[in-house]
Amino acid sequence: MLCPDVVNEQRDLWRPLQKYEMSYTHVRAMVEFAFSLMAKLELINTHSFNSFKLRIGINHGPVIAGVIGAHKPQYDIWGNSVNVASRMDSTGVLDKIQVTEETAEVVRSMGYGVTLRGVVNVKGKGELTTYFLNTDPSSPQF
């Protein structure tokens, strides 16, 4: 699990979000990282005569983060956003990047192409509409 741009500050939940807080640079970073992982794995497969495959799920939203454990401290993240991201991975398809409808709207506004996968039954959430990021450079909205 990867969590970019975790901010170590509390925000007054009654205050409206400022424009800079809605830039979604972390979403762009995750998408680019996912594309890079897939490209690197393709290169590894070519040079090692293997056929490893990735299945990636992306979601965005608020999380709780912190260090837990006294004897072996570990950094961890919790929250609905984390659980849904994990479900995007576990219900995903090999060689695809699956995203939630909300994340699809954000990445589409950044110029990335998405393709509707449809409704997926997600454990603990019910039915969610999901999308695949277009990863093929020859697709119309790569």
C-alpha contacts under 8 A as a table, 3 or more apart, distances in Angstrom:
res1	aa1	res2	aa2	distance
1	M	86	S	7.87
3	C	6	V	6.73
3	C	77	I	7.96
4	P	26	H	5.72
4	P	29	A	7.60
4	P	30	M	7.48
5	D	26	H	5.90
6	V	65	A	7.74
11	R	15	R	7.85
12	D	15	R	5.50
13	L	16	P	7.59
17	L	21	E	6.17
17	L	22	M	7.12
18	Q	21	E	5.30
18	Q	22	M	6.89
19	K	22	M	5.35
19	K	23	S	6.92
20	Y	23	S	5.49
21	E	24	Y	7.61
24	Y	27	V	5.26
24	Y	28	R	6.73
24	Y	106	V	7.67
25	T	28	R	5.13
25	T	29	A	6.19
26	H	29	A	4.95
26	H	30	M	6.22
27	V	30	M	5.11
27	V	31	V	6.25
27	V	60	H	6.91
27	V	103	T	7.93
27	V	106	V	7.87
27	V	107	V	7.41
28	R	31	V	5.14
28	R	32	E	6.13
28	R	107	V	7.21
28	R	110	M	7.82
29	A	32	E	5.21
29	A	33	F	5.98
30	M	33	F	4.99
30	M	34	A	6.07
30	M	58	I	7.57
31	V	34	A	5.10
31	V	35	F	6.24
31	V	58	I	7.99
32	E	35	F	5.05
32	E	36	S	6.11
33	F	36	S	5.00
33	F	37	L	6.14
34	A	37	L	5.10
34	A	38	M	6.33
34	A	56	I	7.22
34	A	97	I	7.57
35	F	38	M	5.23
35	F	39	A	6.22
35	F	135	T	7.19
36	S	39	A	5.07
36	S	40	K	6.01
37	L	40	K	5.17
37	L	41	L	6.09
38	M	41	L	5.16
38	M	42	E	6.22
38	M	54	L	6.95
38	M	95	D	7.72
39	A	42	E	5.12
39	A	43	L	6.37
40	K	43	L	5.05
40	K	44	I	6.21
41	L	44	I	4.94
41	L	45	N	6.06
41	L	52	F	7.14
41	L	53	K	7.62
42	E	45	N	5.08
42	E	46	T	6.20
43	L	46	T	5.11
43	L	47	H	6.33
44	I	47	H	5.31
44	I	48	S	5.89
44	I	50	N	7.67
45	N	48	S	5.23
45	N	49	F	5.43
45	N	50	N	4.63
45	N	51	S	5.48
45	N	52	F	6.51
46	T	49	F	5.52
46	T	50	N	7.02
47	H	50	N	7.98
53	K	94	L	6.05
53	K	95	D	5.97
54	L	94	L	5.58
54	L	95	D	5.33
54	L	96	K	7.40
55	R	89	D	6.21
55	R	92	G	6.08
55	R	93	V	5.81
55	R	94	L	4.61
55	R	95	D	5.65
55	R	96	K	5.79
55	R	97	I	6.48
56	I	88	M	7.39
56	I	89	D	5.10
56	I	92	G	6.87
56	I	94	L	7.99
56	I	95	D	7.90
56	I	96	K	6.45
56	I	97	I	4.72
56	I	98	Q	6.27
57	G	85	A	5.66
57	G	86	S	6.65
57	G	87	R	7.32
57	G	88	M	4.29
57	G	89	D	3.91
57	G	90	S	7.64
57	G	92	G	6.70
57	G	97	I	5.64
57	G	98	Q	4.83
57	G	99	V	5.85
58	I	85	A	5.16
58	I	86	S	7.96
58	I	88	M	6.36
58	I	89	D	7.37
58	I	97	I	7.27
58	I	98	Q	6.36
58	I	99	V	4.98
58	I	100	T	7.24
58	I	103	T	7.59
59	N	81	S	6.39
59	N	82	V	7.52
59	N	84	V	6.57
59	N	85	A	4.71
59	N	88	M	7.47
59	N	99	V	5.94
59	N	100	T	6.00
59	N	103	T	5.93
60	H	81	S	6.02
60	H	85	A	7.58
60	H	103	T	6.39
61	G	81	S	5.28
62	P	79	G	7.35
62	P	80	N	7.97
62	P	81	S	6.32
63	V	77	I	6.44
63	V	78	W	5.77
63	V	79	G	5.15
63	V	80	N	7.43
63	V	81	S	6.41
63	V	82	V	6.95
64	I	77	I	5.61
64	I	78	W	5.18
64	I	79	G	6.15
65	A	75	Y	7.33
65	A	76	D	5.78
65	A	77	I	4.31
65	A	78	W	6.35
66	G	75	Y	5.57
66	G	76	D	5.71
66	G	77	I	6.60
67	V	73	P	6.09
67	V	74	Q	5.26
67	V	75	Y	4.28
67	V	76	D	6.18
68	I	73	P	5.40
68	I	74	Q	5.47
68	I	75	Y	6.45
68	I	76	D	7.26
69	G	72	K	5.54
69	G	73	P	4.41
69	G	74	Q	6.40
70	A	73	P	5.71
77	I	82	V	7.18
78	W	81	S	7.89
78	W	82	V	5.96
78	W	83	N	7.65
79	G	82	V	5.36
79	G	83	N	6.42
80	N	83	N	5.07
80	N	84	V	6.11
81	S	84	V	5.24
81	S	85	A	6.15
82	V	85	A	5.12
82	V	86	S	6.23
83	N	86	S	5.11
83	N	87	R	6.27
84	V	87	R	4.91
84	V	88	M	6.12
85	A	88	M	4.99
85	A	89	D	6.48
85	A	99	V	7.92
86	S	89	D	5.16
86	S	90	S	6.24
87	R	90	S	4.92
87	R	91	T	5.84
87	R	92	G	7.98
87	R	122	V	6.47
87	R	123	K	7.42
88	M	91	T	5.52
88	M	92	G	5.79
88	M	98	Q	5.85
88	M	99	V	6.30
88	M	100	T	7.28
89	D	92	G	5.03
89	D	98	Q	6.98
91	T	120	V	7.64
91	T	122	V	7.41
92	G	96	K	7.08
92	G	97	I	7.34
92	G	98	Q	5.87
93	V	96	K	5.53
93	V	97	I	7.73
93	V	98	Q	7.68
96	K	132	F	6.43
96	K	133	L	7.24
96	K	135	T	7.63
97	I	132	F	5.44
97	I	133	L	5.50
97	I	135	T	7.99
98	Q	130	T	6.71
98	Q	131	Y	5.66
98	Q	132	F	4.57
98	Q	133	L	6.50
99	V	103	T	5.96
99	V	104	A	6.09
99	V	130	T	5.76
99	V	131	Y	5.36
99	V	132	F	6.18
99	V	133	L	7.26
100	T	103	T	5.21
100	T	104	A	6.05
100	T	128	L	7.45
100	T	129	T	6.68
100	T	130	T	4.81
100	T	131	Y	6.35
101	E	104	A	4.96
101	E	105	E	6.35
101	E	128	L	7.84
101	E	129	T	5.87
101	E	130	T	5.44
101	E	131	Y	6.57
102	E	105	E	5.25
102	E	106	V	6.60
103	T	106	V	5.07
103	T	107	V	6.22
104	A	107	V	5.24
104	A	108	R	5.90
104	A	114	V	6.65
104	A	130	T	7.98
104	A	131	Y	6.48
104	A	133	L	7.84
105	E	108	R	5.17
105	E	109	S	6.27
106	V	109	S	5.22
106	V	110	M	6.58
107	V	110	M	4.97
107	V	111	G	6.58
107	V	112	Y	5.51
107	V	113	G	7.61
108	R	111	G	5.18
108	R	112	Y	5.01
108	R	113	G	5.91
108	R	114	V	6.75
109	S	112	Y	7.37
111	G	141	Q	7.68
112	Y	133	L	7.35
112	Y	134	N	7.34
112	Y	141	Q	6.32
112	Y	142	F	5.90
113	G	133	L	6.06
113	G	134	N	5.24
113	G	140	P	7.66
113	G	141	Q	4.24
113	G	142	F	5.11
114	V	131	Y	6.16
114	V	132	F	5.51
114	V	133	L	4.49
114	V	134	N	5.30
114	V	141	Q	7.37
115	T	131	Y	5.44
115	T	132	F	5.18
115	T	133	L	6.43
115	T	134	N	6.67
116	L	129	T	7.99
116	L	130	T	6.44
116	L	131	Y	4.43
116	L	132	F	6.39
117	R	129	T	7.48
117	R	130	T	5.57
117	R	131	Y	4.78
117	R	132	F	6.18
118	G	129	T	5.35
118	G	130	T	5.66
118	G	131	Y	6.92
119	V	127	E	5.98
119	V	128	L	5.36
119	V	129	T	4.32
119	V	130	T	6.22
120	V	127	E	5.40
120	V	128	L	5.37
120	V	129	T	6.22
120	V	130	T	6.78
121	N	125	K	7.71
121	N	126	G	5.41
121	N	127	E	4.36
121	N	128	L	6.39
122	V	125	K	5.35
122	V	126	G	5.19
122	V	127	E	5.86
122	V	128	L	6.65
123	K	126	G	6.26
125	K	128	L	7.41
134	N	137	P	7.95
134	N	139	S	6.92
134	N	141	Q	6.89
134	N	142	F	5.27
135	T	139	S	7.81
135	T	142	F	6.14
136	D	139	S	5.43
136	D	142	F	6.28
137	P	142	F	5.40
138	S	142	F	7.06
139	S	142	F	5.48
